[in-house]
Protein backbone atom coordinates (compact mmCIF):
# COMPACT_ATOMS: atom_id res chain seq x y z
CA UNK A 1 0.00 0.00 0.00
CA UNK A 2 2.85 2.41 0.77
CA UNK A 3 4.25 2.16 -2.76
CA UNK A 4 0.81 2.48 -4.30
CA UNK A 5 -0.03 5.62 -2.31
CA UNK A 6 3.26 7.20 -3.35
CA UNK A 7 2.89 6.30 -7.00
CA UNK A 8 -0.74 7.27 -7.36
CA UNK A 9 -1.98 10.01 -5.05
CA UNK A 10 -5.32 9.49 -3.29
CA UNK A 11 -7.21 12.57 -2.08
CA UNK A 12 -10.31 13.01 0.07
CA UNK A 13 -12.50 15.19 -2.14
CA UNK A 14 -15.86 15.07 -0.37
CA UNK A 15 -17.17 14.55 3.16
CA UNK A 16 -20.66 14.17 4.58
CA UNK A 17 -22.30 13.14 7.82
CA UNK A 18 -25.60 12.27 9.38
CA UNK A 19 -25.28 13.38 13.02
CA UNK A 20 -24.63 10.56 15.45
CA UNK A 21 -27.67 10.08 17.66
CA UNK A 22 -29.27 7.80 20.20
CA UNK A 23 -31.03 4.70 18.83
CA UNK A 24 -34.21 5.63 16.99
CA UNK A 25 -36.73 4.30 14.48
CA UNK A 26 -35.01 6.16 11.64
CA UNK A 27 -34.22 3.68 8.84
CA UNK A 28 -30.53 3.22 8.15
CA UNK A 29 -31.11 4.13 4.51
CA UNK A 30 -32.04 7.66 5.54
CA UNK A 31 -28.94 7.95 7.70
CA UNK A 32 -26.63 6.71 4.96
CA UNK A 33 -28.18 8.69 2.12
CA UNK A 34 -27.99 11.89 4.14
CA UNK A 35 -24.25 11.45 4.59
CA UNK A 36 -23.62 10.41 0.98
CA UNK A 37 -25.64 13.26 -0.51
CA UNK A 38 -23.76 15.71 1.68
CA UNK A 39 -20.44 14.22 0.55
CA UNK A 40 -21.44 14.42 -3.13
CA UNK A 41 -22.49 18.03 -2.72
CA UNK A 42 -19.31 18.83 -0.80
CA UNK A 43 -17.20 17.35 -3.60
CA UNK A 44 -19.30 18.83 -6.37
CA UNK A 45 -19.84 15.39 -7.87
CA UNK A 46 -22.85 13.54 -9.24
CA UNK A 47 -23.65 10.00 -8.17
CA UNK A 48 -22.95 8.41 -11.57
CA UNK A 49 -19.36 9.67 -11.31
CA UNK A 50 -18.74 7.36 -8.33
CA UNK A 51 -17.34 4.08 -9.62
CA UNK A 52 -17.23 1.96 -6.46
CA UNK A 53 -18.57 2.00 -2.93
CA UNK A 54 -17.32 0.35 0.24
CA UNK A 55 -19.95 0.21 2.97
CA UNK A 56 -18.75 -0.17 6.56
CA UNK A 57 -21.37 -1.59 8.88
CA UNK A 58 -21.41 -4.08 11.71
CA UNK A 59 -25.03 -4.42 12.71
CA UNK A 60 -27.43 -3.74 9.87
CA UNK A 61 -27.25 -7.05 8.06
CA UNK A 62 -26.29 -8.75 4.84
CA UNK A 63 -25.91 -6.66 1.68
CA UNK A 64 -26.96 -3.36 3.23
CA UNK A 65 -25.08 -1.38 0.63
CA UNK A 66 -27.08 -2.07 -2.49
CA UNK A 67 -30.37 -1.70 -0.60
CA UNK A 68 -29.31 1.80 0.38
CA UNK A 69 -27.40 2.92 -2.69
CA UNK A 70 -30.07 2.04 -5.24
CA UNK A 71 -32.00 5.09 -4.02
CA UNK A 72 -29.26 7.24 -5.54
CA UNK A 73 -29.67 5.60 -8.91
CA UNK A 74 -28.81 2.16 -10.25
CA UNK A 75 -25.53 2.99 -11.93
CA UNK A 76 -24.04 -0.49 -11.75
CA UNK A 77 -21.13 0.57 -9.57
CA UNK A 78 -19.10 -1.93 -7.56
CA UNK A 79 -20.54 -2.33 -4.03
CA UNK A 80 -18.71 -4.12 -1.21
CA UNK A 81 -19.85 -4.40 2.38
CA UNK A 82 -17.13 -4.31 5.03
CA UNK A 83 -17.42 -5.59 8.59
CA UNK A 84 -14.46 -5.23 10.93
CA UNK A 85 -16.15 -4.42 14.25
CA UNK A 86 -15.42 -0.86 15.39
CA UNK A 87 -12.92 -0.55 12.57
CA UNK A 88 -15.52 -1.31 9.88
CA UNK A 89 -15.59 2.26 8.61
CA UNK A 90 -11.80 2.59 8.72
CA UNK A 91 -11.51 -0.64 6.75
CA UNK A 92 -14.03 0.60 4.20
CA UNK A 93 -11.98 3.77 3.82
CA UNK A 94 -8.76 1.77 3.43
CA UNK A 95 -10.31 -0.36 0.71
CA UNK A 96 -11.57 2.76 -1.06
CA UNK A 97 -8.04 4.18 -0.99
CA UNK A 98 -6.64 0.91 -2.32
CA UNK A 99 -9.16 0.90 -5.13
CA UNK A 100 -7.94 4.33 -6.25
CA UNK A 101 -4.25 3.77 -5.52
CA UNK A 102 -4.24 0.53 -7.48
CA UNK A 103 -5.68 2.30 -10.49
CA UNK A 104 -8.79 0.15 -10.61
CA UNK A 105 -11.07 3.14 -10.03
CA UNK A 106 -10.72 6.91 -9.95
CA UNK A 107 -13.62 8.07 -7.77
CA UNK A 108 -14.70 5.87 -4.85
CA UNK A 109 -17.08 6.22 -1.92
CA UNK A 110 -16.44 4.96 1.60
CA UNK A 111 -19.54 5.15 3.76
CA UNK A 112 -20.13 3.96 7.28
CA UNK A 113 -23.67 3.49 8.49
CA UNK A 114 -25.07 1.59 11.44
CA UNK A 115 -27.94 0.96 13.79
CA UNK A 116 -27.40 -0.60 17.20
CA UNK A 117 -28.68 -3.81 18.58
CA UNK A 118 -28.31 -6.39 15.84
CA UNK A 119 -24.59 -7.12 15.88
CA UNK A 120 -23.44 -10.58 16.95
CA UNK A 121 -19.88 -11.22 18.01
CA UNK A 122 -18.01 -14.22 16.67
CA UNK A 123 -16.10 -14.48 19.95
CA UNK A 124 -19.12 -16.21 21.45
CA UNK A 125 -19.34 -18.73 18.63
CA UNK A 126 -15.82 -20.15 18.52
CA UNK A 127 -16.76 -23.27 20.44
CA UNK A 128 -14.66 -22.31 23.44
CA UNK A 129 -15.64 -21.12 26.88
CA UNK A 130 -14.00 -18.30 28.76
CA UNK A 131 -13.15 -18.40 32.42
CA UNK A 132 -15.30 -15.40 33.24
CA UNK A 133 -18.56 -14.08 31.75
CA UNK A 134 -16.80 -10.71 31.60
CA UNK A 135 -13.96 -11.95 29.38
CA UNK A 136 -15.37 -10.46 26.18
CA UNK A 137 -16.72 -7.33 27.86
CA UNK A 138 -14.76 -4.27 26.70
CA UNK A 139 -15.64 -2.14 29.72
CA UNK A 140 -14.13 -4.73 32.08
CA UNK A 141 -11.01 -5.06 29.95
CA UNK A 142 -10.45 -1.31 29.85
CA UNK A 143 -11.30 -0.77 33.50
CA UNK A 144 -8.55 -3.27 34.29
CA UNK A 145 -6.19 -1.42 31.95
CA UNK A 146 -7.15 1.87 33.61
CA UNK A 147 -6.47 0.51 37.07
CA UNK A 148 -3.05 -0.70 35.97
CA UNK A 149 -2.21 2.66 34.37
CA UNK A 150 -3.26 4.69 37.40
CA UNK A 151 -1.38 2.40 39.74
CA UNK A 152 1.83 2.35 37.71
CA UNK A 153 1.77 6.12 37.23
CA UNK A 154 0.67 6.85 40.80
CA UNK A 155 -2.23 8.87 39.39
CA UNK A 156 -5.69 9.56 40.74
CA UNK A 157 -9.00 9.03 38.98
CA UNK A 158 -9.10 12.64 37.83
CA UNK A 159 -6.43 11.75 35.28
CA UNK A 160 -8.95 9.55 33.50
CA UNK A 161 -11.89 11.90 33.90
CA UNK A 162 -10.05 14.76 32.18
CA UNK A 163 -10.27 12.82 28.91
CA UNK A 164 -14.04 12.93 29.13
CA UNK A 165 -14.07 16.60 30.11
CA UNK A 166 -11.97 17.49 27.06
CA UNK A 167 -13.89 15.31 24.64
CA UNK A 168 -17.36 16.27 25.84
CA UNK A 169 -16.21 19.88 25.53
CA UNK A 170 -15.05 19.31 21.94
CA UNK A 171 -18.25 17.45 21.08
CA UNK A 172 -20.34 20.34 22.38
CA UNK A 173 -18.85 22.35 19.51
CA UNK A 174 -19.53 19.69 16.87
CA UNK A 175 -22.95 19.78 15.20
CA UNK A 176 -22.60 16.10 14.22
CA UNK A 177 -21.89 14.88 17.76
CA UNK A 178 -24.24 12.70 19.78
CA UNK A 179 -23.48 14.56 23.01
CA UNK A 180 -23.62 18.35 22.79
CA UNK A 181 -23.09 19.28 26.44
CA UNK A 182 -19.80 20.21 28.05
CA UNK A 183 -19.11 18.32 31.28
CA UNK A 184 -17.13 19.43 34.30
CA UNK A 185 -14.62 17.26 36.09
CA UNK A 186 -17.03 17.04 39.00
CA UNK A 187 -19.86 15.89 36.72
CA UNK A 188 -17.74 13.23 35.07
CA UNK A 189 -16.54 11.88 38.40
CA UNK A 190 -20.01 12.00 39.94
CA UNK A 191 -21.69 10.08 37.11
CA UNK A 192 -22.47 6.45 37.99
CA UNK A 193 -19.56 4.04 38.13
CA UNK A 194 -19.62 1.28 35.54
CA UNK A 195 -16.46 -0.70 36.13
CA UNK A 196 -13.42 0.01 38.23
CA UNK A 197 -12.67 3.72 38.00
CA UNK A 198 -14.64 4.28 34.80
CA UNK A 199 -17.82 6.30 35.20
CA UNK A 200 -20.66 6.48 32.67
CA UNK A 201 -19.42 9.76 31.24
CA UNK A 202 -16.07 8.16 30.49
CA UNK A 203 -17.69 5.53 28.26
CA UNK A 204 -18.90 6.01 24.68
CA UNK A 205 -22.66 5.86 24.15
CA UNK A 206 -24.63 3.43 22.02
CA UNK A 207 -25.91 5.14 18.94
CA UNK A 208 -26.49 5.32 15.23
CA UNK A 209 -25.51 7.58 12.36
CA UNK A 210 -23.59 7.73 9.13
CA UNK A 211 -20.44 9.20 7.65
CA UNK A 212 -19.28 9.32 4.05
CA UNK A 213 -16.10 10.34 2.26
CA UNK A 214 -15.28 10.32 -1.42
CA UNK A 215 -11.71 9.67 -2.52
CA UNK A 216 -10.29 10.36 -5.94
CA UNK A 217 -7.07 10.16 -7.89
CA UNK A 218 -5.14 13.31 -8.76
CA UNK A 219 -5.90 12.68 -12.40
CA UNK A 220 -9.63 12.50 -11.71
CA UNK A 221 -9.47 15.67 -9.65
CA UNK A 222 -7.85 17.53 -12.53
CA UNK A 223 -10.31 16.11 -15.04
CA UNK A 224 -13.34 16.91 -12.87
CA UNK A 225 -12.08 20.30 -11.73
CA UNK A 226 -11.98 19.42 -8.01
CA UNK A 227 -10.15 21.83 -5.71
CA UNK A 228 -6.81 20.47 -4.46
CA UNK A 229 -6.70 22.84 -1.48
CA UNK A 230 -9.88 21.29 -0.08
CA UNK A 231 -8.69 17.72 -0.67
CA UNK A 232 -6.15 16.29 1.79
CA UNK A 233 -3.92 13.52 0.51
CA UNK A 234 -3.86 10.08 2.13
CA UNK A 235 -0.15 9.36 2.66
CA UNK A 236 -0.33 6.17 4.73
CA UNK A 237 -2.70 3.28 5.27
CA UNK A 238 -1.93 0.35 7.57
CA UNK A 239 -3.88 -2.62 8.87
CA UNK A 240 -2.64 -5.00 11.59
CA UNK A 241 -3.96 -7.41 14.19
CA UNK A 242 -3.04 -8.31 17.74
CA UNK A 243 -0.06 -10.51 18.58
CA UNK A 244 0.61 -12.46 21.74
CA UNK A 245 1.49 -10.26 24.69
CA UNK A 246 5.06 -9.71 25.77
CA UNK A 247 5.88 -8.98 29.36
CA UNK A 248 3.78 -6.38 31.06
CA UNK A 249 2.75 -4.51 27.91
CA UNK A 250 -0.89 -5.28 27.08
CA UNK A 251 -1.16 -6.74 23.56
CA UNK A 252 -3.61 -4.03 22.50
CA UNK A 253 -1.08 -1.32 23.36
CA UNK A 254 1.60 -3.12 21.35
CA UNK A 255 -0.83 -3.36 18.47
CA UNK A 256 -1.50 0.38 18.52
CA UNK A 257 2.23 1.12 18.74
CA UNK A 258 3.17 -1.14 15.84
CA UNK A 259 0.31 -0.07 13.57
CA UNK A 260 0.86 3.64 14.14
CA UNK A 261 4.64 3.32 13.78
CA UNK A 262 4.15 1.52 10.47
CA UNK A 263 1.82 4.29 9.31
CA UNK A 264 4.24 7.01 10.37
CA UNK A 265 7.11 5.26 8.57
CA UNK A 266 4.96 4.92 5.48
CA UNK A 267 4.18 8.63 5.68
CA UNK A 268 7.83 9.47 6.25
CA UNK A 269 7.15 11.50 9.38
CA UNK A 270 7.52 11.17 13.14
CA UNK A 271 4.74 11.15 15.74
CA UNK A 272 5.73 14.63 16.89
CA UNK A 273 5.01 15.93 13.39
CA UNK A 274 1.30 15.15 13.84
CA UNK A 275 -0.89 18.19 14.40
CA UNK A 276 -3.96 16.16 15.31
CA UNK A 277 -5.06 12.60 15.96
CA UNK A 278 -8.51 11.05 15.97
CA UNK A 279 -8.37 7.80 17.91
CA UNK A 280 -10.46 5.10 19.52
CA UNK A 281 -11.50 6.44 22.94
CA UNK A 282 -14.43 4.15 23.61
CA UNK A 283 -13.28 4.41 27.23
CA UNK A 284 -11.27 7.31 28.65
CA UNK A 285 -8.18 5.25 29.44
CA UNK A 286 -7.80 4.35 25.79
CA UNK A 287 -7.05 7.91 24.72
CA UNK A 288 -4.22 8.17 27.21
CA UNK A 289 -2.52 4.85 26.50
CA UNK A 290 -3.02 5.01 22.73
CA UNK A 291 -1.73 8.57 22.61
CA UNK A 292 1.43 7.29 24.26
CA UNK A 293 1.59 4.24 22.00
CA UNK A 294 1.25 6.39 18.88
CA UNK A 295 3.97 8.66 20.21
CA UNK A 296 1.95 11.85 20.56
CA UNK A 297 2.96 11.72 24.22
CA UNK A 298 5.95 10.03 25.81
CA UNK A 299 5.29 6.81 27.70
CA UNK A 300 3.82 7.64 31.08
CA UNK A 301 3.21 11.28 30.13
CA UNK A 302 -0.23 11.01 28.51
CA UNK A 303 -2.23 12.08 31.54
CA UNK A 304 0.19 14.92 32.29
CA UNK A 305 0.09 16.18 28.70
CA UNK A 306 -3.70 16.10 28.83
CA UNK A 307 -3.78 18.05 32.09
CA UNK A 308 -1.44 20.66 30.59
CA UNK A 309 -3.70 21.09 27.56
CA UNK A 310 -1.18 19.67 25.09
CA UNK A 311 -3.85 17.44 23.52
CA UNK A 312 -6.62 20.05 23.53
CA UNK A 313 -7.71 22.03 20.50
CA UNK A 314 -5.01 24.66 20.16
CA UNK A 315 -2.50 22.49 21.97
CA UNK A 316 0.61 20.78 20.61
CA UNK A 317 -1.41 17.95 19.04
CA UNK A 318 -5.19 17.98 19.24
CA UNK A 319 -6.50 14.53 20.14
CA UNK A 320 -10.13 13.85 19.27
CA UNK A 321 -11.04 17.40 18.32
CA UNK A 322 -14.33 15.94 17.05
CA UNK A 323 -15.24 14.89 20.58
CA UNK A 324 -14.00 11.37 20.01
CA UNK A 325 -16.04 8.28 20.63
CA UNK A 326 -16.90 9.49 24.13
CA UNK A 327 -18.38 12.78 23.00
CA UNK A 328 -19.11 12.55 19.31
CA UNK A 329 -20.34 8.98 19.65
CA UNK A 330 -19.46 5.55 18.36
CA UNK A 331 -22.11 4.12 16.05
CA UNK A 332 -19.52 1.47 14.97
CA UNK A 333 -19.71 1.43 11.16
CA UNK A 334 -19.49 5.22 10.67
CA UNK A 335 -16.89 5.95 13.33
CA UNK A 336 -13.71 5.47 11.31
CA UNK A 337 -15.13 7.31 8.30
CA UNK A 338 -16.23 10.13 10.59
CA UNK A 339 -12.63 10.48 11.78
CA UNK A 340 -11.52 11.09 8.18
CA UNK A 341 -14.30 13.63 7.71
CA UNK A 342 -13.21 15.48 10.85
CA UNK A 343 -9.55 15.56 9.79
CA UNK A 344 -10.53 16.80 6.34
CA UNK A 345 -12.71 19.51 7.83
CA UNK A 346 -9.88 20.61 10.12
CA UNK A 347 -7.32 20.69 7.29
CA UNK A 348 -9.67 22.85 5.24
CA UNK A 349 -10.10 25.24 8.16
CA UNK A 350 -13.84 24.56 8.18
CA UNK A 351 -14.24 23.18 11.71
CA UNK A 352 -16.08 26.23 12.92
CA UNK A 353 -15.91 26.67 16.68
CA UNK A 354 -13.47 23.84 17.24
CA UNK A 355 -10.80 24.64 14.66
CA UNK A 356 -7.34 23.38 15.55
CA UNK A 357 -5.01 25.92 13.95
CA UNK A 358 -2.45 24.90 11.40
CA UNK A 359 -3.47 21.28 10.90
CA UNK A 360 -1.22 19.86 8.17
CA UNK A 361 -0.57 16.28 9.27
CA UNK A 362 -3.06 14.05 11.08
CA UNK A 363 -3.62 10.43 11.95
CA UNK A 364 -6.88 8.51 12.16
CA UNK A 365 -6.52 5.35 14.24
CA UNK A 366 -9.23 2.82 15.00
CA UNK A 367 -9.38 -0.52 16.76
CA UNK A 368 -11.85 -3.30 16.09
CA UNK A 369 -12.96 -5.29 19.13
CA UNK A 370 -9.53 -4.93 20.66
CA UNK A 371 -7.92 -7.17 18.08
CA UNK A 372 -7.44 -5.30 14.79
CA UNK A 373 -6.01 -1.85 14.15
CA UNK A 374 -6.33 0.47 11.15
CA UNK A 375 -4.19 3.61 10.84
CA UNK A 376 -4.26 6.35 8.22
CA UNK A 377 -2.18 9.50 7.87
CA UNK A 378 -3.50 12.48 5.93
CA UNK A 379 -1.62 15.53 4.72
CA UNK A 380 -3.04 18.94 3.90
CA UNK A 381 -2.75 19.76 0.22
CA UNK A 382 -1.77 23.30 -0.79
CA UNK B 1 -22.89 -19.30 29.27
CA UNK B 2 -23.75 -22.08 26.83
CA UNK B 3 -22.41 -25.50 27.68
CA UNK B 4 -21.68 -28.44 25.40
CA UNK B 5 -18.97 -31.03 24.98
CA UNK B 6 -16.96 -28.34 23.22
CA UNK B 7 -17.86 -25.59 25.64
CA UNK B 8 -17.65 -26.93 29.16
CA UNK B 9 -18.64 -24.65 32.00
CA UNK B 10 -15.30 -24.71 33.72
CA UNK B 11 -15.59 -26.27 37.15
CA UNK B 12 -13.32 -27.81 39.71
CA UNK B 13 -13.72 -31.13 37.91
CA UNK B 14 -11.87 -29.61 34.98
CA UNK B 15 -8.86 -28.43 36.94
CA UNK B 16 -6.68 -31.45 36.00
CA UNK B 17 -7.17 -30.60 32.31
CA UNK B 18 -7.76 -26.84 32.33
CA UNK B 19 -4.89 -25.85 30.04
CA UNK B 20 -3.27 -27.08 26.86
CA UNK B 21 0.50 -27.46 26.62
CA UNK B 22 2.12 -27.39 23.21
CA UNK B 23 4.53 -30.22 22.39
CA UNK B 24 6.12 -28.08 19.68
CA UNK B 25 6.93 -24.82 21.44
CA UNK B 26 6.02 -25.37 25.10
CA UNK B 27 3.46 -22.55 25.23
CA UNK B 28 0.45 -22.89 27.49
CA UNK B 29 -2.97 -22.12 26.03
CA UNK B 30 -6.33 -21.63 27.73
CA UNK B 31 -8.73 -23.34 27.40
CA UNK B 32 -7.51 -26.89 26.97
CA UNK B 33 -9.97 -27.56 24.14
CA UNK B 34 -8.50 -24.70 22.07
CA UNK B 35 -8.18 -25.55 18.41
CA UNK B 36 -4.43 -25.11 18.43
CA UNK B 37 -1.50 -23.53 20.22
CA UNK B 38 -1.99 -19.76 20.51
CA UNK B 39 1.70 -19.15 19.82
CA UNK B 40 2.75 -21.47 16.98
CA UNK B 41 -0.55 -22.85 15.75
CA UNK B 42 0.43 -26.49 16.24
CA UNK B 43 -2.38 -28.89 17.09
CA UNK B 44 -0.19 -31.21 19.14
CA UNK B 45 -1.55 -30.21 22.51
CA UNK B 46 -1.67 -32.06 25.81
CA UNK B 47 -4.32 -31.26 28.39
CA UNK B 48 -2.64 -30.33 31.65
CA UNK B 49 -3.51 -28.75 35.01
CA UNK B 50 -2.36 -25.29 36.04
CA UNK B 51 1.44 -25.61 36.30
CA UNK B 52 1.66 -23.03 39.08
CA UNK B 53 -0.27 -21.53 41.91
CA UNK B 54 -2.51 -18.94 40.24
CA UNK B 55 -1.49 -15.35 40.97
CA UNK B 56 -3.68 -12.24 41.04
CA UNK B 57 -2.18 -9.63 38.70
CA UNK B 58 -4.91 -6.98 38.68
CA UNK B 59 -8.48 -6.44 39.87
CA UNK B 60 -11.47 -4.12 39.72
CA UNK B 61 -15.06 -4.06 40.87
CA UNK B 62 -17.79 -4.22 38.26
CA UNK B 63 -20.44 -1.74 39.40
CA UNK B 64 -22.82 -1.64 36.47
CA UNK B 65 -25.37 -4.24 35.46
CA UNK B 66 -23.50 -5.11 32.27
CA UNK B 67 -23.56 -8.93 32.16
CA UNK B 68 -26.90 -10.73 32.16
CA UNK B 69 -27.18 -12.90 35.24
CA UNK B 70 -24.29 -11.28 37.03
CA UNK B 71 -25.49 -9.09 39.89
CA UNK B 72 -23.15 -6.20 40.72
CA UNK B 73 -21.01 -5.40 42.55
CA UNK B 74 -18.74 -8.19 41.38
CA UNK B 75 -14.98 -8.32 41.71
CA UNK B 76 -13.16 -9.26 38.51
CA UNK B 77 -9.46 -10.01 38.37
CA UNK B 78 -6.69 -10.87 35.97
CA UNK B 79 -5.27 -14.15 37.18
CA UNK B 80 -2.07 -15.69 35.85
CA UNK B 81 -2.90 -19.37 35.61
CA UNK B 82 0.24 -20.44 33.74
CA UNK B 83 3.38 -18.67 32.51
CA UNK B 84 2.15 -16.06 30.05
CA UNK B 85 -1.51 -16.99 30.46
CA UNK B 86 -3.45 -14.25 32.25
CA UNK B 87 -7.21 -14.66 32.19
CA UNK B 88 -10.08 -12.58 33.47
CA UNK B 89 -11.83 -14.42 36.28
CA UNK B 90 -14.44 -13.81 38.92
CA UNK B 91 -12.89 -13.27 42.33
CA UNK B 92 -14.91 -14.68 45.20
CA UNK B 93 -14.59 -11.86 47.71
CA UNK B 94 -17.17 -9.41 48.97
CA UNK B 95 -15.04 -6.39 48.17
CA UNK B 96 -11.68 -5.72 46.66
CA UNK B 97 -10.16 -4.34 49.87
CA UNK B 98 -9.19 -7.91 50.73
CA UNK B 99 -7.03 -8.21 47.66
CA UNK B 100 -3.43 -7.30 47.00
CA UNK B 101 -1.43 -7.52 43.82
CA UNK B 102 0.49 -10.71 43.16
CA UNK B 103 -1.25 -12.61 45.92
CA UNK B 104 -1.56 -16.37 45.43
CA UNK B 105 -5.03 -17.59 44.60
CA UNK B 106 -6.90 -20.85 44.46
CA UNK B 107 -9.62 -21.98 42.12
CA UNK B 108 -12.94 -22.84 43.66
CA UNK B 109 -16.28 -23.93 42.29
CA UNK B 110 -19.38 -21.93 41.65
CA UNK B 111 -21.51 -20.30 44.24
CA UNK B 112 -24.29 -22.84 44.89
CA UNK B 113 -26.81 -20.18 43.96
CA UNK B 114 -24.97 -19.35 40.78
CA UNK B 115 -25.14 -22.28 38.43
CA UNK B 116 -24.00 -20.46 35.29
CA UNK B 117 -20.38 -19.96 36.18
CA UNK B 118 -17.96 -22.70 36.98
CA UNK B 119 -14.61 -21.58 38.26
CA UNK B 120 -13.92 -18.63 40.48
CA UNK B 121 -10.79 -17.69 42.40
CA UNK B 122 -10.19 -16.60 45.97
CA UNK B 123 -7.12 -15.68 47.97
CA UNK B 124 -5.22 -18.81 48.91
CA UNK B 125 -5.17 -17.68 52.52
CA UNK B 126 -8.95 -17.92 52.60
CA UNK B 127 -9.02 -21.70 52.40
CA UNK B 128 -10.34 -23.56 55.35
Interface residues (C-beta under 8 A of the other chain):
Chain A: X127 X128 X129 X130 X131 X132 X133 X134 X135 X137 X139 X140 X141 X143 X144 X147 X148 X151 X192 X193 X194 X195 X196 X197 X200 X244 X245
Chain B: X1 X3 X6 X7 X8 X9 X10 X30 X31 X33 X34 X35 X38 X39 X58 X59 X60 X61 X62 X63 X64 X66 X67 X69 X70 X74 X76 X78 X79 X81 X84 X86 X87 X88 X89 X90 X101 X116 X117 X119
